[in-house]
Amino acid sequence: MSEPLATLRSTSVRSVRLEMSVGSIHSESSILRYSTASPDGTELSSSAPPSLTILSEREEPRQPCCDAALIDSIVALALCAQLGVLARWGFGLLAPSRCGWDAVLPVLPANMAGCALMGLLSDGKVPAAELERKLDPTDDAARADVLRVGGLPLAMCPSLGGVSGCAALLLGMRTGFCGSLTSFSTWSNFLVVDEAAHGRGGAVVLGYLFGLLLCLASLRAGQQLALFLSMSDRAYFSFPARLASWCSANVALVRLLCGILLVTELTFFLFHIFTETSESNPSPAPVFALLFAPFGAWSRWRLGLYNGRFPTFPIGTFAANMIACALDALISGVGATHSISLKPWPDMVLDQFAFGFCGCLSTVSTFIAEVADKLQPVSIPGKGNHFFSSGVFYAIASLCGGFAIGCVCYFPWRD
């Protein structure tokens, strides 16, 4: 009797450990989740609006280094970050060369588009929070809708809820593409180099203010559209579900195609490096920026794991933005000082390192999502709805910190 019981007990322990490991993988690959505690540590009521946090940038994943899910996430981040860099480069080509809004227009369209897409790609918890604020406690049907929407991995596509294997794709789209399409360091560096260096302090304030407010409005518009699509009876977007279903059924083929694509890119980069001479003029296309982009996105993803250390202040995202601002401003200062002595190729590599690595290391979409989350009212039992100042403090600290670090790293290099 003791031997069968011991075997049963060990089998149960193994199954529980397996369930815990699988649960951690699924929870860490999701982007948004609820937080049930207020910034001051007070427990919130069950009807309180959930807090938006970046879960993939919050908790340390407990996975082996060779885990397939982790490798899928790394590959998805790399490819989507490169797509984000290409999109940001395209937005830069569309911006007017000279106008009265020089410090805003070169980066504002890409930041707004990335924030709107970040809101549109929200999971069901953000629309569910909006529905819960207007929920009638006696309406059981409405409460069922809130629970249904809150469990969706992608609010704009309710049919995606029944498809497995889409975590890496969603991580790549949110953290990789949206985070790389938007760039905090490029935005701050434009204000330091183009405005502060010429003594236009008013333009700096307007650049930060308009950039912050318009990106917040873009995120909110994307979230409202996601809410509309999640509550609609018609399936407006069935392509994500079909794509995720196909990828789930052909995992080996998808991994093979992604591997071939990465090897092809690396071969092209090496060919481009060794066939061009140092005296020739480099191509204006962001070839090296695509090479640096995955490293910036991976670094931001890893730094974001420290966001959970301080619930009211996402220290990981803040550190990523500040480091990127320092590197970007330093490169701009060195380039301005040695613009004559540097040859075309070293100057191009520095510029594309700033555009690719620093642009992907920093992010506006995650920053704006965190600010919007911390500006949400919360319901505390016996105290009613309250607003907390952590969102305002986080926004001011990030904007002022990026500007100060940019000035410290840029101005000493000026002639």
C-alpha positions in Angstrom: 0.0 0.0 0.0 2.8 2.4 0.8 4.5 2.0 -2.6 1.4 2.8 -4.7 0.7 5.8 -2.4 4.2 7.0 -2.8 4.0 6.6 -6.6 0.7 8.5 -6.7 2.1 11.2 -4.5 5.2 11.7 -6.7 3.0 11.7 -9.8 0.8 14.4 -8.3 3.7 16.5 -7.4 5.1 16.3 -10.9 1.8 17.1 -12.5 1.4 20.2 -10.2 4.9 21.4 -11.1 4.1 20.9 -14.8 0.9 22.9 -14.4 2.7 25.7 -12.6 5.4 25.9 -15.2 2.9 26.0 -18.1 0.9 28.6 -16.3 3.9 30.8 -15.8 4.7 30.6 -19.5 1.2 31.6 -20.5 1.0 34.4 -18.0 4.4 35.9 -18.9 3.6 36.0 -22.6 0.5 38.1 -22.1 1.0 41.8 -22.2 -1.8 43.2 -20.0 -3.1 42.1 -16.7 -5.1 43.2 -13.7 -3.7 44.7 -10.5 -5.9 44.5 -7.4 -3.9 46.9 -5.2 -3.9 50.6 -5.2 -0.6 52.5 -5.5 -0.6 53.2 -1.7 -1.1 49.5 -1.0 -4.8 49.6 -0.1 -6.7 46.6 -1.3 -9.3 47.6 -4.0 -12.8 46.5 -4.2 -13.9 43.9 -6.8 -15.6 46.6 -8.9 -12.5 48.7 -9.1 -11.1 49.2 -12.6 -8.2 47.0 -13.3 -4.7 48.4 -13.5 -2.8 48.1 -16.8 0.6 46.7 -16.4 3.1 45.3 -19.0 3.3 41.7 -17.7 6.0 40.7 -20.2 8.0 43.5 -18.7 7.1 42.8 -15.0 8.0 39.4 -13.8 11.2 37.4 -14.3 10.3 34.3 -16.5 11.1 31.0 -14.9 12.1 29.2 -18.0 15.2 27.3 -19.1 17.4 29.1 -21.6 16.6 26.6 -24.3 12.8 26.7 -23.8 11.0 26.8 -27.2 8.5 29.4 -26.0 11.3 31.7 -25.0 13.1 31.3 -28.3 9.8 32.0 -30.1 9.4 35.2 -28.1 13.0 36.3 -28.9 12.5 35.6 -32.7 9.1 37.4 -32.7 10.6 40.4 -30.9 13.5 40.6 -33.4 11.5 40.4 -36.6 8.7 42.8 -35.3 11.3 45.2 -34.1 12.8 45.4 -37.6 9.4 46.0 -39.0 8.8 48.8 -36.5 12.1 50.4 -37.5 11.2 50.3 -41.2 7.8 51.8 -40.4 9.4 54.6 -38.3 11.8 55.3 -41.1 8.9 55.6 -43.5 7.1 58.0 -41.3 10.3 60.1 -41.1 10.4 60.3 -44.9 6.8 61.7 -44.9 7.5 64.5 -42.4 8.1 68.0 -43.8 11.7 69.0 -43.9 11.3 72.4 -42.5 8.3 74.0 -40.9 7.2 75.7 -37.7 6.9 72.4 -35.9 10.4 71.0 -36.5 10.8 69.5 -33.1 7.5 67.6 -33.2 6.6 66.5 -36.7 9.6 64.3 -37.5 8.6 61.9 -34.7 5.0 62.7 -33.7 3.2 60.7 -36.5 5.1 57.5 -35.7 4.5 57.9 -32.0 0.8 58.5 -32.4 0.4 55.6 -34.8 2.3 53.3 -32.5 0.2 54.4 -29.4 -3.1 53.9 -31.4 -2.0 50.5 -32.5 -0.9 49.6 -28.9 -4.4 50.5 -27.8 -6.0 48.5 -30.6 -3.9 45.5 -29.7 -5.0 45.5 -26.1 -6.2 42.3 -24.6 -9.7 42.1 -23.1 -8.9 43.5 -19.7 -8.7 47.1 -20.8 -12.1 47.1 -22.6 -13.5 45.1 -19.7 -12.4 47.8 -17.3 -14.3 50.3 -19.4 -17.4 48.2 -19.3 -17.1 47.6 -15.6 -17.2 51.3 -14.8 -20.7 51.5 -16.5 -21.9 48.1 -15.2 -25.3 47.8 -13.5 -24.8 45.5 -10.5 -28.2 43.9 -11.2 -27.6 43.2 -14.9 -26.3 39.6 -15.1 -26.0 39.7 -18.9 -23.8 42.7 -18.8 -21.6 41.1 -16.1 -21.3 38.1 -18.3 -20.1 40.3 -21.2 -17.5 41.9 -18.9 -16.2 38.5 -18.0 -16.2 37.3 -21.6 -14.4 40.4 -22.9 -11.9 40.3 -20.0 -10.7 36.9 -21.0 -9.9 37.7 -24.6 -6.2 37.7 -25.5 -6.9 40.3 -28.3 -10.0 42.4 -27.8 -10.4 43.4 -31.4 -10.6 39.7 -32.4 -12.8 37.7 -30.1 -12.4 34.6 -32.2 -8.7 34.5 -31.2 -9.7 33.3 -27.7 -10.0 29.7 -28.8 -6.7 29.6 -30.6 -3.5 28.5 -28.8 0.1 29.4 -29.7 -0.5 33.2 -30.3 1.5 34.5 -27.3 4.8 35.0 -29.1 3.0 36.8 -32.0 1.1 39.1 -29.7 4.3 39.8 -27.7 6.1 40.7 -31.0 3.4 43.0 -32.1 3.0 44.9 -28.9 6.5 45.0 -27.4 8.4 44.5 -30.6 6.5 46.4 -33.3 4.7 49.1 -31.3 7.7 49.6 -29.0 10.1 50.0 -31.9 7.7 52.1 -34.1 7.6 54.7 -31.3 10.9 56.1 -29.9 11.2 58.1 -26.7 14.9 58.9 -27.3 14.4 60.2 -30.8 11.6 62.5 -29.6 13.6 63.8 -26.7 16.8 64.2 -28.8 15.0 66.3 -31.4 13.9 68.7 -28.6 17.4 68.9 -27.2 19.3 69.3 -30.5 16.9 71.3 -32.6 15.2 73.5 -30.0 17.2 73.7 -26.7 20.5 74.1 -28.6 19.0 77.2 -30.2 17.6 78.7 -27.1 13.9 78.0 -27.9 12.7 76.9 -24.5 9.0 77.5 -25.4 9.2 75.1 -28.3 10.7 72.4 -26.0 7.7 72.7 -23.6 5.2 72.7 -26.4 7.0 69.7 -28.0 6.7 67.6 -24.9 3.2 68.8 -24.0 1.7 68.2 -27.5 3.6 64.9 -27.9 2.3 63.6 -24.6 -1.3 64.6 -25.0 -1.7 63.5 -28.6 -0.1 60.1 -27.8 -2.5 59.7 -24.9 -5.4 60.6 -27.1 -4.2 58.1 -29.8 -3.9 55.3 -27.2 -7.4 56.0 -25.9 -8.8 56.0 -29.5 -7.3 52.6 -30.1 -8.7 51.2 -26.8 -12.1 52.5 -27.7 -12.0 50.9 -31.1 -10.9 47.6 -29.5 -13.9 47.9 -27.1 -16.3 48.4 -30.1 -14.9 45.5 -32.0 -15.0 43.2 -28.9 -18.7 44.0 -28.3 -19.7 43.8 -32.0 -21.7 40.9 -33.2 -19.8 40.9 -36.5 -16.3 39.6 -36.9 -14.5 42.5 -38.5 -11.1 41.0 -38.2 -10.9 37.3 -38.6 -7.4 37.3 -40.2 -5.5 37.3 -36.8 -7.4 34.2 -35.7 -6.8 32.4 -39.0 -3.1 33.4 -38.9 -2.7 32.2 -35.3 -4.5 29.0 -36.1 -2.3 28.3 -39.1 0.9 29.1 -37.1 -0.3 26.8 -34.3 -0.9 24.0 -36.7 2.4 24.5 -38.5 4.8 25.4 -35.7 7.8 23.6 -37.2 7.3 25.3 -40.6 6.9 28.8 -39.0 10.1 28.3 -37.0 12.0 27.2 -40.2 10.8 30.2 -42.2 11.7 32.6 -39.4 15.2 31.0 -39.1 15.7 31.2 -42.9 14.7 34.9 -42.8 17.1 35.7 -40.0 20.0 33.9 -41.7 19.2 35.7 -45.0 19.2 39.0 -43.2 22.6 38.3 -41.6 24.1 37.2 -44.9 22.8 40.4 -46.6 24.3 42.5 -43.8 27.7 40.8 -44.0 27.7 41.1 -47.8 26.8 44.8 -47.5 29.6 45.4 -45.1 32.4 43.6 -46.9 31.5 44.7 -50.5 31.3 48.4 -49.8 34.5 50.5 -49.5 35.1 53.1 -46.9 35.4 55.8 -49.5 32.0 55.2 -51.1 28.9 57.0 -49.9 26.7 54.7 -47.8 23.1 53.9 -48.7 20.5 56.1 -47.0 18.4 53.0 -46.3 18.4 51.9 -42.6 20.4 48.8 -43.3 22.5 48.8 -40.1 19.5 50.1 -38.1 17.7 46.8 -38.9 20.8 45.0 -37.6 20.8 47.0 -34.3 17.0 47.0 -33.8 16.6 43.5 -32.2 19.3 44.2 -29.6 17.4 47.3 -28.5 14.1 45.5 -28.3 15.6 42.6 -26.4 17.3 44.9 -23.9 14.1 46.9 -23.3 12.2 43.6 -22.8 14.7 42.4 -20.2 14.9 45.8 -18.4 11.1 45.8 -18.3 11.2 42.8 -16.1 12.1 45.1 -13.2 8.9 47.1 -13.5 7.3 45.0 -10.8 9.8 46.2 -8.2 7.9 49.5 -7.7 4.2 49.2 -8.5 3.7 53.0 -8.8 6.8 53.6 -10.9 7.8 51.3 -13.9 11.5 51.5 -13.2 12.4 49.2 -16.1 10.8 51.2 -18.8 12.1 54.4 -17.2 15.7 53.0 -17.2 15.4 51.9 -20.8 14.2 55.4 -21.9 16.9 57.2 -20.0 19.7 55.0 -21.2 18.5 55.4 -24.8 18.3 59.2 -24.4 21.8 59.4 -23.0 23.3 57.3 -25.9 21.3 59.1 -28.5 22.4 62.6 -27.3 26.0 61.4 -26.9 26.1 60.2 -30.5 24.5 63.5 -31.7 27.1 65.5 -29.8 30.0 63.4 -31.1 28.6 63.6 -34.7 28.2 67.4 -34.5 31.7 67.9 -33.1 33.5 65.5 -35.5 31.3 65.9 -38.5 34.3 66.9 -40.7 36.9 64.4 -39.4 34.6 61.4 -39.4 34.4 59.5 -42.7 30.9 58.7 -44.3 30.8 55.1 -43.1 31.6 55.7 -39.4 29.2 58.6 -39.3 26.5 56.5 -40.9 27.0 53.6 -38.5 26.7 55.9 -35.5 23.5 57.5 -36.8 22.0 54.1 -37.5 23.0 52.8 -34.2 21.1 55.7 -32.6 18.1 55.1 -34.9 18.1 51.3 -34.6 19.3 50.4 -31.1 18.5 53.5 -29.2 15.2 54.0 -31.0 14.1 50.4 -30.1 15.6 50.5 -26.6 13.3 53.4 -25.8 9.5 53.4 -26.3 6.6 55.8 -26.3 3.8 53.2 -26.6 4.6 51.4 -23.4 5.4 54.7 -21.6 2.0 56.2 -22.6 0.2 53.0 -21.7 1.7 53.0 -18.3 0.9 56.7 -17.8 -2.7 56.2 -18.9 -3.0 53.2 -16.5 -1.8 55.2 -13.5 -4.2 58.0 -14.3 -7.2 55.7 -14.1 -9.5 56.2 -11.1 -9.7 53.4 -8.6 -12.4 52.5 -6.1 -11.4 52.1 -2.5 -13.9 50.6 -0.1 -15.4 53.3 2.1 -13.5 56.1 0.3 -15.1 56.1 -3.2 -13.2 56.7 -6.4 -9.8 58.3 -6.2 -7.1 59.5 -8.6 -3.5 58.9 -7.7 -0.6 61.2 -8.7 1.7 58.4 -9.7 0.8 58.8 -13.4 1.6 62.5 -13.4 4.8 62.0 -11.4 5.9 59.2 -13.8 5.2 61.3 -16.9 7.0 64.4 -15.5 10.0 62.4 -14.3 10.4 60.7 -17.6 10.1 63.8 -19.7 12.3 66.0 -17.5 14.8 63.1 -16.9 15.1 62.5 -20.7 15.6 66.2 -21.4 18.2 66.7 -18.6 20.2 63.6 -19.5 20.1 64.6 -23.2 21.4 68.1 -22.3 24.2 66.7 -20.1 25.4 64.3 -22.8 25.0 66.6 -25.8 26.1 70.1 -24.8 29.6 69.3 -23.6 30.5 68.1 -27.1 29.4 71.3 -28.8 32.0 73.7 -30.1 
